[in-house]
Amino acid sequence: MRFLIFLLLNYLVLFSAELHFKLYKLTGKEKGPTLLVFGGIHGNEPGGYFAPALLVTHYHIDKGALWVAPNLNFDSIIRFQRGRYGDMNRKFSTIAKNDPDKEIIEDIKALILNDQVDLILNLHDGHGFYRDKWQNSIFNPKAWGQACIIDQKSIDAKRFGDLDKLARQVSKRLNKKLLYQHHIFNVKNTETKMKDEQMRLSLTYFAITHGKPAMAIETSKNLTDVSQKVLYQLRAIEAFMDEIGISYHRDFDMNLQTIRTLLHHYGTVVINDNFLVPLDTVDKLLRFVPLKKRGNHITYADSPLAAIKKSGRYYHVMIGPWKITTLQPDYFTMKERLPSVEIEADEEIKKVKIPSIFEFRESFRVHAPKGYRVNIIGFSKKGKSNENNMTITFHDLNPRYAMDKHNRLFRVEFYHNNQFCGMTIAKKVDP
Ligand SMILES: [Zn+2]
């Protein structure tokens, strides 16, 4: 019986994927076509999700629209697996009612069929380097890398139905500027209808058989540096926008060094709307983090690839498959967040939002409303459990309890009737 219940529970847990993808709509002031970019359908193809993540955070559209879903298979992305529940790109023809990806697949289909969408790109990293003639085991017609993949030459569509021509124009643009000559892009036609049974189950085939122009961009898995893949993916997407008449600008220069820097700029996350973590300088482990027993989730993140992954008794804060920090939980029930608090920093009184960061040079003093207990992590004074209305200097703070590698960020937490109701971060700056 117990075994049966276990099976049943397992089944229920697996009924639906834990994380759902997000959709970002970047819309220009001037009317124009809409390009829909799907990333991360395969969780172990990082070029396919880090590139669209940068589209979301660093591009602006002036004419037309760019819709981006950078993390289709989010459960698999944070585990660096191709497909946690099987290959998501083989579920577009039929899907079982109890497939954990069912809801995600239905939502992807609805987006594809959206009247506003003119062209769809699905991003991957593929094996080897596609060539139309056999050269060796890496450069050959069976390889997928460095290619625009079309299912057939053309489809009947209002516009952009000549897939082959569009893919060739894009490849031509890409090939004007390569990091190495062997990175050259080609067009691979899988001739899906006649020759490729597997591809008939795919996202792009679903799209083209429903009158929507679609193709895949594959950078090569043999490029070992993720920033190289991201560079080519972004240049390919830009080439598509140039070809179909979407105008855009980005806030960075397109080169490997800059992309590398951007990929490792994680920004901040807010957990449960009450706990802020600045990820760029955070320590590897944060202890005694007030969390809920169940349902902890990220309520704000600079990166579209930020997520929480539970593992045993710990919670990892992930950017895609990269573990940025680990939270050791201290379980609390959550009270409604205290919206803001008055703080005296170096004798200046400020209204500080919760959660956020405030700066101090020498000292600070918290003025929490009546009934609230203040706990400053890294500060302790014998016989005091409430650190409200106490002047705290930098030297009173134990660096071992700082949140960050530079020992400058200290948590100031608020409790009411032993329920957690938010925090702010005191940041030491130089006088
Ligand atoms: Zn793939």
Boltz pocket constraint, residues with backbone or C-beta under 6 A from the ligand:
constraints:
  - pocket:
      binder: B
      contacts: [[A, 42], [A, 45], [A, 123], [A, 124], [A, 125]]
      max_distance: 6.0
